[in-house]
Amino acid sequence: MSLPKFIVGMIFALAIVAGWSYADGATLGTILMRAAVCAVIIQAGYFLLVYAMIARSTPTPADKIRKADRGIKVAEGEKLTARRGSLH
């Protein structure tokens, strides 16, 4: 689910909670508290959903190539120096 769809859905859900609370005769403080609790629950659920999607994803070919290239290979007799960009 994309972020804009999530935000629109969250706004609608909060509007429903607020409308239902108002129809139930709740005070303004109770309506705001219910909406805040609802928003926190929805946001936590979205975070867990995105986390689960990332944790379950398989590595892409680019990730595999990047992991293989992490080892530094130096030819025989070549020195590694820290002088990058020197003028000499």
HTML snippet that shows the backbone in 3Dmol.js (N, CA, C, O; Angstrom):
<script src="https://3Dmol.org/build/3Dmol-min.js"></script>
<div id="view" style="width:600px;height:400px;position:relative"></div>
<script>
const pdb = `
ATOM      1  N   MET A   1       0.852  -1.171   0.000  1.00  0.00           N
ATOM      2  CA  MET A   1       0.000   0.000   0.000  1.00  0.00           C
ATOM      3  C   MET A   1       0.897   1.232   0.000  1.00  0.00           C
ATOM      4  O   MET A   1       1.867   1.316   0.753  1.00  0.00           O
ATOM      5  N   SER A   2       0.553   2.174  -0.854  1.00  0.00           N
ATOM      6  CA  SER A   2       1.350   3.396  -0.936  1.00  0.00           C
ATOM      7  C   SER A   2       0.962   4.350   0.194  1.00  0.00           C
ATOM      8  O   SER A   2      -0.111   4.231   0.787  1.00  0.00           O
ATOM      9  N   LEU A   3       1.843   5.284   0.475  1.00  0.00           N
ATOM     10  CA  LEU A   3       1.627   6.226   1.568  1.00  0.00           C
ATOM     11  C   LEU A   3       0.392   7.108   1.345  1.00  0.00           C
ATOM     12  O   LEU A   3      -0.383   7.294   2.283  1.00  0.00           O
ATOM     13  N   PRO A   4       0.177   7.662   0.139  1.00  0.00           N
ATOM     14  CA  PRO A   4      -1.027   8.488  -0.041  1.00  0.00           C
ATOM     15  C   PRO A   4      -2.330   7.715   0.202  1.00  0.00           C
ATOM     16  O   PRO A   4      -3.272   8.246   0.790  1.00  0.00           O
ATOM     17  N   LYS A   5      -2.374   6.476  -0.249  1.00  0.00           N
ATOM     18  CA  LYS A   5      -3.572   5.655   0.000  1.00  0.00           C
ATOM     19  C   LYS A   5      -3.753   5.416   1.494  1.00  0.00           C
ATOM     20  O   LYS A   5      -4.873   5.447   2.004  1.00  0.00           O
ATOM     21  N   PHE A   6      -2.658   5.179   2.182  1.00  0.00           N
ATOM     22  CA  PHE A   6      -2.722   4.964   3.622  1.00  0.00           C
ATOM     23  C   PHE A   6      -3.249   6.202   4.336  1.00  0.00           C
ATOM     24  O   PHE A   6      -4.097   6.098   5.221  1.00  0.00           O
ATOM     25  N   ILE A   7      -2.747   7.370   3.951  1.00  0.00           N
ATOM     26  CA  ILE A   7      -3.168   8.611   4.613  1.00  0.00           C
ATOM     27  C   ILE A   7      -4.647   8.874   4.381  1.00  0.00           C
ATOM     28  O   ILE A   7      -5.362   9.246   5.311  1.00  0.00           O
ATOM     29  N   VAL A   8      -5.115   8.686   3.147  1.00  0.00           N
ATOM     30  CA  VAL A   8      -6.537   8.883   2.849  1.00  0.00           C
ATOM     31  C   VAL A   8      -7.381   7.895   3.654  1.00  0.00           C
ATOM     32  O   VAL A   8      -8.403   8.274   4.226  1.00  0.00           O
ATOM     33  N   GLY A   9      -6.966   6.661   3.698  1.00  0.00           N
ATOM     34  CA  GLY A   9      -7.697   5.653   4.476  1.00  0.00           C
ATOM     35  C   GLY A   9      -7.706   5.972   5.957  1.00  0.00           C
ATOM     36  O   GLY A   9      -8.716   5.779   6.633  1.00  0.00           O
ATOM     37  N   MET A  10      -6.587   6.459   6.461  1.00  0.00           N
ATOM     38  CA  MET A  10      -6.507   6.809   7.878  1.00  0.00           C
ATOM     39  C   MET A  10      -7.428   7.985   8.197  1.00  0.00           C
ATOM     40  O   MET A  10      -8.088   7.990   9.236  1.00  0.00           O
ATOM     41  N   ILE A  11      -7.477   8.976   7.315  1.00  0.00           N
ATOM     42  CA  ILE A  11      -8.368  10.118   7.533  1.00  0.00           C
ATOM     43  C   ILE A  11      -9.823   9.664   7.557  1.00  0.00           C
ATOM     44  O   ILE A  11     -10.598  10.098   8.410  1.00  0.00           O
ATOM     45  N   PHE A  12     -10.195   8.793   6.624  1.00  0.00           N
ATOM     46  CA  PHE A  12     -11.567   8.282   6.613  1.00  0.00           C
ATOM     47  C   PHE A  12     -11.873   7.486   7.881  1.00  0.00           C
ATOM     48  O   PHE A  12     -12.955   7.623   8.453  1.00  0.00           O
ATOM     49  N   ALA A  13     -10.930   6.658   8.322  1.00  0.00           N
ATOM     50  CA  ALA A  13     -11.151   5.874   9.535  1.00  0.00           C
ATOM     51  C   ALA A  13     -11.310   6.784  10.749  1.00  0.00           C
ATOM     52  O   ALA A  13     -12.170   6.542  11.596  1.00  0.00           O
ATOM     53  N   LEU A  14     -10.493   7.823  10.839  1.00  0.00           N
ATOM     54  CA  LEU A  14     -10.598   8.751  11.964  1.00  0.00           C
ATOM     55  C   LEU A  14     -11.907   9.538  11.901  1.00  0.00           C
ATOM     56  O   LEU A  14     -12.507   9.824  12.937  1.00  0.00           O
ATOM     57  N   ALA A  15     -12.353   9.889  10.695  1.00  0.00           N
ATOM     58  CA  ALA A  15     -13.632  10.587  10.552  1.00  0.00           C
ATOM     59  C   ALA A  15     -14.783   9.692  10.992  1.00  0.00           C
ATOM     60  O   ALA A  15     -15.733  10.165  11.617  1.00  0.00           O
ATOM     61  N   ILE A  16     -14.706   8.418  10.674  1.00  0.00           N
ATOM     62  CA  ILE A  16     -15.749   7.476  11.095  1.00  0.00           C
ATOM     63  C   ILE A  16     -15.756   7.334  12.611  1.00  0.00           C
ATOM     64  O   ILE A  16     -16.821   7.321  13.229  1.00  0.00           O
ATOM     65  N   VAL A  17     -14.575   7.229  13.213  1.00  0.00           N
ATOM     66  CA  VAL A  17     -14.493   7.117  14.675  1.00  0.00           C
ATOM     67  C   VAL A  17     -15.056   8.377  15.327  1.00  0.00           C
ATOM     68  O   VAL A  17     -15.811   8.294  16.296  1.00  0.00           O
ATOM     69  N   ALA A  18     -14.692   9.537  14.798  1.00  0.00           N
ATOM     70  CA  ALA A  18     -15.174  10.800  15.365  1.00  0.00           C
ATOM     71  C   ALA A  18     -16.690  10.935  15.187  1.00  0.00           C
ATOM     72  O   ALA A  18     -17.391  11.351  16.110  1.00  0.00           O
ATOM     73  N   GLY A  19     -17.190  10.584  14.004  1.00  0.00           N
ATOM     74  CA  GLY A  19     -18.634  10.658  13.759  1.00  0.00           C
ATOM     75  C   GLY A  19     -19.423   9.697  14.631  1.00  0.00           C
ATOM     76  O   GLY A  19     -20.479  10.047  15.158  1.00  0.00           O
ATOM     77  N   TRP A  20     -18.907   8.493  14.779  1.00  0.00           N
ATOM     78  CA  TRP A  20     -19.572   7.497  15.617  1.00  0.00           C
ATOM     79  C   TRP A  20     -19.574   7.956  17.076  1.00  0.00           C
ATOM     80  O   TRP A  20     -20.579   7.820  17.773  1.00  0.00           O
ATOM     81  N   SER A  21     -18.461   8.493  17.523  1.00  0.00           N
ATOM     82  CA  SER A  21     -18.391   8.975  18.902  1.00  0.00           C
ATOM     83  C   SER A  21     -19.350  10.144  19.128  1.00  0.00           C
ATOM     84  O   SER A  21     -19.996  10.232  20.172  1.00  0.00           O
ATOM     85  N   TYR A  22     -19.440  11.038  18.143  1.00  0.00           N
ATOM     86  CA  TYR A  22     -20.363  12.171  18.258  1.00  0.00           C
ATOM     87  C   TYR A  22     -21.810  11.684  18.301  1.00  0.00           C
ATOM     88  O   TYR A  22     -22.612  12.179  19.093  1.00  0.00           O
ATOM     89  N   ALA A  23     -22.142  10.711  17.446  1.00  0.00           N
ATOM     90  CA  ALA A  23     -23.499  10.156  17.432  1.00  0.00           C
ATOM     91  C   ALA A  23     -23.809   9.422  18.725  1.00  0.00           C
ATOM     92  O   ALA A  23     -24.968   9.330  19.130  1.00  0.00           O
ATOM     93  N   ASP A  24     -22.784   8.906  19.367  1.00  0.00           N
ATOM     94  CA  ASP A  24     -22.959   8.193  20.635  1.00  0.00           C
ATOM     95  C   ASP A  24     -23.128   9.166  21.793  1.00  0.00           C
ATOM     96  O   ASP A  24     -23.458   8.759  22.907  1.00  0.00           O
ATOM     97  N   GLY A  25     -22.903  10.452  21.534  1.00  0.00           N
ATOM     98  CA  GLY A  25     -23.096  11.454  22.575  1.00  0.00           C
ATOM     99  C   GLY A  25     -21.864  11.696  23.427  1.00  0.00           C
ATOM    100  O   GLY A  25     -21.977  12.162  24.560  1.00  0.00           O
ATOM    101  N   ALA A  26     -20.686  11.384  22.897  1.00  0.00           N
ATOM    102  CA  ALA A  26     -19.448  11.574  23.650  1.00  0.00           C
ATOM    103  C   ALA A  26     -19.072  13.050  23.695  1.00  0.00           C
ATOM    104  O   ALA A  26     -19.467  13.838  22.835  1.00  0.00           O
ATOM    105  N   THR A  27     -18.313  13.399  24.703  1.00  0.00           N
ATOM    106  CA  THR A  27     -17.836  14.780  24.816  1.00  0.00           C
ATOM    107  C   THR A  27     -16.693  15.013  23.827  1.00  0.00           C
ATOM    108  O   THR A  27     -16.151  14.061  23.265  1.00  0.00           O
ATOM    109  N   LEU A  28     -16.330  16.276  23.616  1.00  0.00           N
ATOM    110  CA  LEU A  28     -15.270  16.612  22.679  1.00  0.00           C
ATOM    111  C   LEU A  28     -13.936  15.982  23.099  1.00  0.00           C
ATOM    112  O   LEU A  28     -13.176  15.510  22.254  1.00  0.00           O
ATOM    113  N   GLY A  29     -13.661  15.977  24.389  1.00  0.00           N
ATOM    114  CA  GLY A  29     -12.428  15.353  24.885  1.00  0.00           C
ATOM    115  C   GLY A  29     -12.388  13.862  24.602  1.00  0.00           C
ATOM    116  O   GLY A  29     -11.348  13.323  24.223  1.00  0.00           O
ATOM    117  N   THR A  30     -13.518  13.199  24.785  1.00  0.00           N
ATOM    118  CA  THR A  30     -13.594  11.757  24.522  1.00  0.00           C
ATOM    119  C   THR A  30     -13.438  11.481  23.027  1.00  0.00           C
ATOM    120  O   THR A  30     -12.781  10.516  22.636  1.00  0.00           O
ATOM    121  N   ILE A  31     -14.035  12.318  22.204  1.00  0.00           N
ATOM    122  CA  ILE A  31     -13.918  12.143  20.751  1.00  0.00           C
ATOM    123  C   ILE A  31     -12.454  12.276  20.324  1.00  0.00           C
ATOM    124  O   ILE A  31     -11.949  11.463  19.550  1.00  0.00           O
ATOM    125  N   LEU A  32     -11.779  13.308  20.837  1.00  0.00           N
ATOM    126  CA  LEU A  32     -10.377  13.510  20.482  1.00  0.00           C
ATOM    127  C   LEU A  32      -9.490  12.375  20.991  1.00  0.00           C
ATOM    128  O   LEU A  32      -8.558  11.956  20.304  1.00  0.00           O
ATOM    129  N   MET A  33      -9.778  11.880  22.189  1.00  0.00           N
ATOM    130  CA  MET A  33      -9.004  10.767  22.740  1.00  0.00           C
ATOM    131  C   MET A  33      -9.189   9.511  21.891  1.00  0.00           C
ATOM    132  O   MET A  33      -8.217   8.826  21.573  1.00  0.00           O
ATOM    133  N   ARG A  34     -10.442   9.206  21.521  1.00  0.00           N
ATOM    134  CA  ARG A  34     -10.700   8.030  20.697  1.00  0.00           C
ATOM    135  C   ARG A  34     -10.021   8.153  19.338  1.00  0.00           C
ATOM    136  O   ARG A  34      -9.472   7.177  18.826  1.00  0.00           O
ATOM    137  N   ALA A  35     -10.056   9.341  18.755  1.00  0.00           N
ATOM    138  CA  ALA A  35      -9.416   9.545  17.457  1.00  0.00           C
ATOM    139  C   ALA A  35      -7.894   9.391  17.573  1.00  0.00           C
ATOM    140  O   ALA A  35      -7.263   8.810  16.689  1.00  0.00           O
ATOM    141  N   ALA A  36      -7.315   9.899  18.636  1.00  0.00           N
ATOM    142  CA  ALA A  36      -5.866   9.780  18.834  1.00  0.00           C
ATOM    143  C   ALA A  36      -5.463   8.320  19.032  1.00  0.00           C
ATOM    144  O   ALA A  36      -4.478   7.863  18.453  1.00  0.00           O
ATOM    145  N   VAL A  37      -6.214   7.599  19.838  1.00  0.00           N
ATOM    146  CA  VAL A  37      -5.912   6.177  20.055  1.00  0.00           C
ATOM    147  C   VAL A  37      -6.048   5.410  18.751  1.00  0.00           C
ATOM    148  O   VAL A  37      -5.217   4.555  18.442  1.00  0.00           O
ATOM    149  N   CYS A  38      -7.079   5.704  17.991  1.00  0.00           N
ATOM    150  CA  CYS A  38      -7.282   5.053  16.698  1.00  0.00           C
ATOM    151  C   CYS A  38      -6.121   5.353  15.756  1.00  0.00           C
ATOM    152  O   CYS A  38      -5.636   4.457  15.065  1.00  0.00           O
ATOM    153  N   ALA A  39      -5.673   6.601  15.723  1.00  0.00           N
ATOM    154  CA  ALA A  39      -4.558   6.986  14.851  1.00  0.00           C
ATOM    155  C   ALA A  39      -3.279   6.247  15.230  1.00  0.00           C
ATOM    156  O   ALA A  39      -2.541   5.800  14.353  1.00  0.00           O
ATOM    157  N   VAL A  40      -3.012   6.116  16.516  1.00  0.00           N
ATOM    158  CA  VAL A  40      -1.808   5.412  16.969  1.00  0.00           C
ATOM    159  C   VAL A  40      -1.875   3.934  16.589  1.00  0.00           C
ATOM    160  O   VAL A  40      -0.880   3.365  16.141  1.00  0.00           O
ATOM    161  N   ILE A  41      -3.024   3.320  16.762  1.00  0.00           N
ATOM    162  CA  ILE A  41      -3.178   1.901  16.415  1.00  0.00           C
ATOM    163  C   ILE A  41      -3.001   1.686  14.910  1.00  0.00           C
ATOM    164  O   ILE A  41      -2.328   0.746  14.489  1.00  0.00           O
ATOM    165  N   ILE A  42      -3.601   2.553  14.111  1.00  0.00           N
ATOM    166  CA  ILE A  42      -3.470   2.431  12.658  1.00  0.00           C
ATOM    167  C   ILE A  42      -2.020   2.632  12.236  1.00  0.00           C
ATOM    168  O   ILE A  42      -1.514   1.886  11.398  1.00  0.00           O
ATOM    169  N   GLN A  43      -1.351   3.619  12.797  1.00  0.00           N
ATOM    170  CA  GLN A  43       0.044   3.893  12.436  1.00  0.00           C
ATOM    171  C   GLN A  43       0.951   2.734  12.844  1.00  0.00           C
ATOM    172  O   GLN A  43       1.846   2.360  12.087  1.00  0.00           O
ATOM    173  N   ALA A  44       0.736   2.172  14.008  1.00  0.00           N
ATOM    174  CA  ALA A  44       1.545   1.024  14.446  1.00  0.00           C
ATOM    175  C   ALA A  44       1.311  -0.172  13.530  1.00  0.00           C
ATOM    176  O   ALA A  44       2.252  -0.889  13.187  1.00  0.00           O
ATOM    177  N   GLY A  45       0.078  -0.383  13.140  1.00  0.00           N
ATOM    178  CA  GLY A  45      -0.225  -1.482  12.216  1.00  0.00           C
ATOM    179  C   GLY A  45       0.442  -1.285  10.872  1.00  0.00           C
ATOM    180  O   GLY A  45       0.963  -2.238  10.293  1.00  0.00           O
ATOM    181  N   TYR A  46       0.431  -0.058  10.368  1.00  0.00           N
ATOM    182  CA  TYR A  46       1.083   0.227   9.082  1.00  0.00           C
ATOM    183  C   TYR A  46       2.588   0.005   9.190  1.00  0.00           C
ATOM    184  O   TYR A  46       3.194  -0.572   8.287  1.00  0.00           O
ATOM    185  N   PHE A  47       3.194   0.454  10.284  1.00  0.00           N
ATOM    186  CA  PHE A  47       4.627   0.244  10.496  1.00  0.00           C
ATOM    187  C   PHE A  47       4.954  -1.244  10.513  1.00  0.00           C
ATOM    188  O   PHE A  47       5.917  -1.670   9.875  1.00  0.00           O
ATOM    189  N   LEU A  48       4.173  -2.035  11.229  1.00  0.00           N
ATOM    190  CA  LEU A  48       4.432  -3.474  11.305  1.00  0.00           C
ATOM    191  C   LEU A  48       4.241  -4.143   9.951  1.00  0.00           C
ATOM    192  O   LEU A  48       4.985  -5.061   9.604  1.00  0.00           O
ATOM    193  N   LEU A  49       3.252  -3.696   9.183  1.00  0.00           N
ATOM    194  CA  LEU A  49       3.029  -4.244   7.849  1.00  0.00           C
ATOM    195  C   LEU A  49       4.223  -3.972   6.942  1.00  0.00           C
ATOM    196  O   LEU A  49       4.695  -4.880   6.258  1.00  0.00           O
ATOM    197  N   VAL A  50       4.711  -2.748   6.925  1.00  0.00           N
ATOM    198  CA  VAL A  50       5.859  -2.402   6.087  1.00  0.00           C
ATOM    199  C   VAL A  50       7.103  -3.159   6.557  1.00  0.00           C
ATOM    200  O   VAL A  50       7.877  -3.645   5.732  1.00  0.00           O
ATOM    201  N   TYR A  51       7.301  -3.262   7.863  1.00  0.00           N
ATOM    202  CA  TYR A  51       8.435  -4.012   8.402  1.00  0.00           C
ATOM    203  C   TYR A  51       8.377  -5.479   7.971  1.00  0.00           C
ATOM    204  O   TYR A  51       9.392  -6.054   7.577  1.00  0.00           O
ATOM    205  N   ALA A  52       7.191  -6.080   8.048  1.00  0.00           N
ATOM    206  CA  ALA A  52       7.040  -7.485   7.646  1.00  0.00           C
ATOM    207  C   ALA A  52       7.312  -7.650   6.157  1.00  0.00           C
ATOM    208  O   ALA A  52       7.921  -8.639   5.747  1.00  0.00           O
ATOM    209  N   MET A  53       6.873  -6.704   5.350  1.00  0.00           N
ATOM    210  CA  MET A  53       7.115  -6.787   3.912  1.00  0.00           C
ATOM    211  C   MET A  53       8.606  -6.697   3.601  1.00  0.00           C
ATOM    212  O   MET A  53       9.097  -7.402   2.720  1.00  0.00           O
ATOM    213  N   ILE A  54       9.322  -5.847   4.308  1.00  0.00           N
ATOM    214  CA  ILE A  54      10.759  -5.711   4.081  1.00  0.00           C
ATOM    215  C   ILE A  54      11.494  -6.947   4.585  1.00  0.00           C
ATOM    216  O   ILE A  54      12.419  -7.428   3.930  1.00  0.00           O
ATOM    217  N   ALA A  55      11.095  -7.459   5.735  1.00  0.00           N
ATOM    218  CA  ALA A  55      11.773  -8.616   6.315  1.00  0.00           C
ATOM    219  C   ALA A  55      11.581  -9.871   5.458  1.00  0.00           C
ATOM    220  O   ALA A  55      12.468 -10.724   5.401  1.00  0.00           O
ATOM    221  N   ARG A  56      10.434  -9.986   4.798  1.00  0.00           N
ATOM    222  CA  ARG A  56      10.151 -11.173   3.998  1.00  0.00           C
ATOM    223  C   ARG A  56      10.654 -11.076   2.573  1.00  0.00           C
ATOM    224  O   ARG A  56      10.624 -12.072   1.851  1.00  0.00           O
ATOM    225  N   SER A  57      11.118  -9.907   2.139  1.00  0.00           N
ATOM    226  CA  SER A  57      11.549  -9.753   0.750  1.00  0.00           C
ATOM    227  C   SER A  57      12.851 -10.505   0.514  1.00  0.00           C
ATOM    228  O   SER A  57      13.695 -10.618   1.403  1.00  0.00           O
ATOM    229  N   THR A  58      12.993 -11.013  -0.700  1.00  0.00           N
ATOM    230  CA  THR A  58      14.205 -11.730  -1.070  1.00  0.00           C
ATOM    231  C   THR A  58      15.193 -10.730  -1.666  1.00  0.00           C
ATOM    232  O   THR A  58      14.782  -9.706  -2.213  1.00  0.00           O
ATOM    233  N   PRO A  59      16.478 -11.014  -1.567  1.00  0.00           N
ATOM    234  CA  PRO A  59      17.475 -10.094  -2.124  1.00  0.00           C
ATOM    235  C   PRO A  59      17.348 -10.000  -3.648  1.00  0.00           C
ATOM    236  O   PRO A  59      17.092 -11.000  -4.319  1.00  0.00           O
ATOM    237  N   THR A  60      17.525  -8.820  -4.171  1.00  0.00           N
ATOM    238  CA  THR A  60      17.484  -8.614  -5.618  1.00  0.00           C
ATOM    239  C   THR A  60      18.850  -8.926  -6.207  1.00  0.00           C
ATOM    240  O   THR A  60      19.830  -9.010  -5.466  1.00  0.00           O
ATOM    241  N   PRO A  61      18.940  -9.101  -7.525  1.00  0.00           N
ATOM    242  CA  PRO A  61      20.260  -9.347  -8.126  1.00  0.00           C
ATOM    243  C   PRO A  61      21.264  -8.235  -7.815  1.00  0.00           C
ATOM    244  O   PRO A  61      22.450  -8.510  -7.632  1.00  0.00           O
ATOM    245  N   ALA A  62      20.804  -6.988  -7.754  1.00  0.00           N
ATOM    246  CA  ALA A  62      21.725  -5.891  -7.431  1.00  0.00           C
ATOM    247  C   ALA A  62      22.270  -6.040  -6.012  1.00  0.00           C
ATOM    248  O   ALA A  62      23.438  -5.741  -5.765  1.00  0.00           O
ATOM    249  N   ASP A  63      21.434  -6.501  -5.079  1.00  0.00           N
ATOM    250  CA  ASP A  63      21.910  -6.722  -3.711  1.00  0.00           C
ATOM    251  C   ASP A  63      22.971  -7.814  -3.672  1.00  0.00           C
ATOM    252  O   ASP A  63      23.948  -7.708  -2.932  1.00  0.00           O
ATOM    253  N   LYS A  64      22.779  -8.865  -4.468  1.00  0.00           N
ATOM    254  CA  LYS A  64      23.748  -9.959  -4.496  1.00  0.00           C
ATOM    255  C   LYS A  64      25.068  -9.496  -5.084  1.00  0.00           C
ATOM    256  O   LYS A  64      26.128  -9.885  -4.593  1.00  0.00           O
ATOM    257  N   ILE A  65      25.028  -8.667  -6.133  1.00  0.00           N
ATOM    258  CA  ILE A  65      26.254  -8.154  -6.745  1.00  0.00           C
ATOM    259  C   ILE A  65      26.980  -7.233  -5.778  1.00  0.00           C
ATOM    260  O   ILE A  65      28.202  -7.304  -5.654  1.00  0.00           O
ATOM    261  N   ARG A  66      26.236  -6.363  -5.087  1.00  0.00           N
ATOM    262  CA  ARG A  66      26.828  -5.443  -4.129  1.00  0.00           C
ATOM    263  C   ARG A  66      27.510  -6.212  -3.001  1.00  0.00           C
ATOM    264  O   ARG A  66      28.586  -5.825  -2.545  1.00  0.00           O
ATOM    265  N   LYS A  67      26.889  -7.296  -2.553  1.00  0.00           N
ATOM    266  CA  LYS A  67      27.469  -8.087  -1.469  1.00  0.00           C
ATOM    267  C   LYS A  67      28.748  -8.780  -1.944  1.00  0.00           C
ATOM    268  O   LYS A  67      29.712  -8.887  -1.186  1.00  0.00           O
ATOM    269  N   ALA A  68      28.761  -9.252  -3.195  1.00  0.00           N
ATOM    270  CA  ALA A  68      29.947  -9.922  -3.721  1.00  0.00           C
ATOM    271  C   ALA A  68      31.095  -8.946  -3.925  1.00  0.00           C
ATOM    272  O   ALA A  68      32.256  -9.335  -3.795  1.00  0.00           O
ATOM    273  N   ASP A  69      30.802  -7.687  -4.242  1.00  0.00           N
ATOM    274  CA  ASP A  69      31.848  -6.694  -4.502  1.00  0.00           C
ATOM    275  C   ASP A  69      32.426  -6.076  -3.242  1.00  0.00           C
ATOM    276  O   ASP A  69      33.309  -5.226  -3.350  1.00  0.00           O
ATOM    277  N   ARG A  70      31.988  -6.445  -2.084  1.00  0.00           N
ATOM    278  CA  ARG A  70      32.499  -5.841  -0.845  1.00  0.00           C
ATOM    279  C   ARG A  70      33.924  -6.251  -0.537  1.00  0.00           C
ATOM    280  O   ARG A  70      34.640  -5.524   0.151  1.00  0.00           O
ATOM    281  N   GLY A  71      34.348  -7.401  -1.031  1.00  0.00           N
ATOM    282  CA  GLY A  71      35.718  -7.837  -0.796  1.00  0.00           C
ATOM    283  C   GLY A  71      36.668  -7.041  -1.676  1.00  0.00           C
ATOM    284  O   GLY A  71      36.412  -6.880  -2.869  1.00  0.00           O
ATOM    285  N   ILE A  72      37.758  -6.542  -1.111  1.00  0.00           N
ATOM    286  CA  ILE A  72      38.731  -5.759  -1.864  1.00  0.00           C
ATOM    287  C   ILE A  72      39.781  -6.712  -2.411  1.00  0.00           C
ATOM    288  O   ILE A  72      40.404  -7.467  -1.665  1.00  0.00           O
ATOM    289  N   LYS A  73      39.966  -6.666  -3.719  1.00  0.00           N
ATOM    290  CA  LYS A  73      40.958  -7.525  -4.358  1.00  0.00           C
ATOM    291  C   LYS A  73      42.099  -6.645  -4.841  1.00  0.00           C
ATOM    292  O   LYS A  73      41.886  -5.669  -5.562  1.00  0.00           O
ATOM    293  N   VAL A  74      43.317  -7.002  -4.434  1.00  0.00           N
ATOM    294  CA  VAL A  74      44.493  -6.227  -4.784  1.00  0.00           C
ATOM    295  C   VAL A  74      45.436  -7.138  -5.543  1.00  0.00           C
ATOM    296  O   VAL A  74      45.673  -8.280  -5.149  1.00  0.00           O
ATOM    297  N   ALA A  75      45.976  -6.614  -6.649  1.00  0.00           N
ATOM    298  CA  ALA A  75      46.925  -7.402  -7.433  1.00  0.00           C
ATOM    299  C   ALA A  75      48.211  -7.611  -6.641  1.00  0.00           C
ATOM    300  O   ALA A  75      48.536  -6.848  -5.731  1.00  0.00           O
ATOM    301  N   GLU A  76      48.923  -8.654  -7.007  1.00  0.00           N
ATOM    302  CA  GLU A  76      50.178  -8.989  -6.333  1.00  0.00           C
ATOM    303  C   GLU A  76      51.151  -7.831  -6.459  1.00  0.00           C
ATOM    304  O   GLU A  76      51.386  -7.355  -7.569  1.00  0.00           O
ATOM    305  N   GLY A  77      51.720  -7.366  -5.367  1.00  0.00           N
ATOM    306  CA  GLY A  77      52.697  -6.298  -5.364  1.00  0.00           C
ATOM    307  C   GLY A  77      52.097  -4.898  -5.325  1.00  0.00           C
ATOM    308  O   GLY A  77      52.842  -3.929  -5.177  1.00  0.00           O
ATOM    309  N   GLU A  78      50.796  -4.755  -5.450  1.00  0.00           N
ATOM    310  CA  GLU A  78      50.161  -3.439  -5.415  1.00  0.00           C
ATOM    311  C   GLU A  78      49.923  -3.032  -3.968  1.00  0.00           C
ATOM    312  O   GLU A  78      49.552  -3.856  -3.132  1.00  0.00           O
ATOM    313  N   LYS A  79      50.138  -1.758  -3.685  1.00  0.00           N
ATOM    314  CA  LYS A  79      49.954  -1.255  -2.334  1.00  0.00           C
ATOM    315  C   LYS A  79      48.630  -0.502  -2.217  1.00  0.00           C
ATOM    316  O   LYS A  79      48.190   0.152  -3.162  1.00  0.00           O
ATOM    317  N   LEU A  80      48.015  -0.603  -1.067  1.00  0.00           N
ATOM    318  CA  LEU A  80      46.831   0.198  -0.767  1.00  0.00           C
ATOM    319  C   LEU A  80      47.287   1.391   0.045  1.00  0.00           C
ATOM    320  O   LEU A  80      47.905   1.232   1.098  1.00  0.00           O
ATOM    321  N   THR A  81      46.986   2.582  -0.436  1.00  0.00           N
ATOM    322  CA  THR A  81      47.363   3.784   0.285  1.00  0.00           C
ATOM    323  C   THR A  81      46.119   4.595   0.597  1.00  0.00           C
ATOM    324  O   THR A  81      45.071   4.425  -0.025  1.00  0.00           O
ATOM    325  N   ALA A  82      46.257   5.482   1.574  1.00  0.00           N
ATOM    326  CA  ALA A  82      45.147   6.344   1.962  1.00  0.00           C
ATOM    327  C   ALA A  82      45.216   7.677   1.245  1.00  0.00           C
ATOM    328  O   ALA A  82      44.413   8.562   1.538  1.00  0.00           O
ATOM    329  N   ARG A  83      46.155   7.857   0.306  1.00  0.00           N
ATOM    330  CA  ARG A  83      46.349   9.130  -0.382  1.00  0.00           C
ATOM    331  C   ARG A  83      45.450   9.189  -1.618  1.00  0.00           C
ATOM    332  O   ARG A  83      45.905   8.909  -2.727  1.00  0.00           O
ATOM    333  N   ARG A  84      44.227   9.537  -1.440  1.00  0.00           N
ATOM    334  CA  ARG A  84      43.332   9.706  -2.582  1.00  0.00           C
ATOM    335  C   ARG A  84      43.268  11.178  -2.915  1.00  0.00           C
ATOM    336  O   ARG A  84      43.145  12.016  -2.022  1.00  0.00           O
ATOM    337  N   GLY A  85      43.350  11.492  -4.162  1.00  0.00           N
ATOM    338  CA  GLY A  85      43.206  12.860  -4.599  1.00  0.00           C
ATOM    339  C   GLY A  85      44.412  13.741  -4.281  1.00  0.00           C
ATOM    340  O   GLY A  85      44.288  14.965  -4.258  1.00  0.00           O
ATOM    341  N   SER A  86      45.557  13.150  -4.039  1.00  0.00           N
ATOM    342  CA  SER A  86      46.722  13.971  -3.732  1.00  0.00           C
ATOM    343  C   SER A  86      47.251  14.605  -5.012  1.00  0.00           C
ATOM    344  O   SER A  86      46.957  14.129  -6.109  1.00  0.00           O
ATOM    345  N   LEU A  87      48.017  15.660  -4.883  1.00  0.00           N
ATOM    346  CA  LEU A  87      48.555  16.372  -6.026  1.00  0.00           C
ATOM    347  C   LEU A  87      49.850  15.762  -6.537  1.00  0.00           C
ATOM    348  O   LEU A  87      50.304  16.148  -7.614  1.00  0.00           O
ATOM    349  N   HIS A  88      50.454  14.850  -5.837  1.00  0.00           N
ATOM    350  CA  HIS A  88      51.758  14.287  -6.220  1.00  0.00           C
ATOM    351  C   HIS A  88      51.594  13.019  -6.985  1.00  0.00           C
ATOM    352  O   HIS A  88      52.583  12.408  -7.388  1.00  0.00           O
TER     353      HIS A  88
END
`;
const viewer = $3Dmol.createViewer("view");
viewer.addModel(pdb, "pdb");
viewer.setStyle({}, {cartoon: {color: "spectrum"}});
viewer.zoomTo();
viewer.render();
</script>
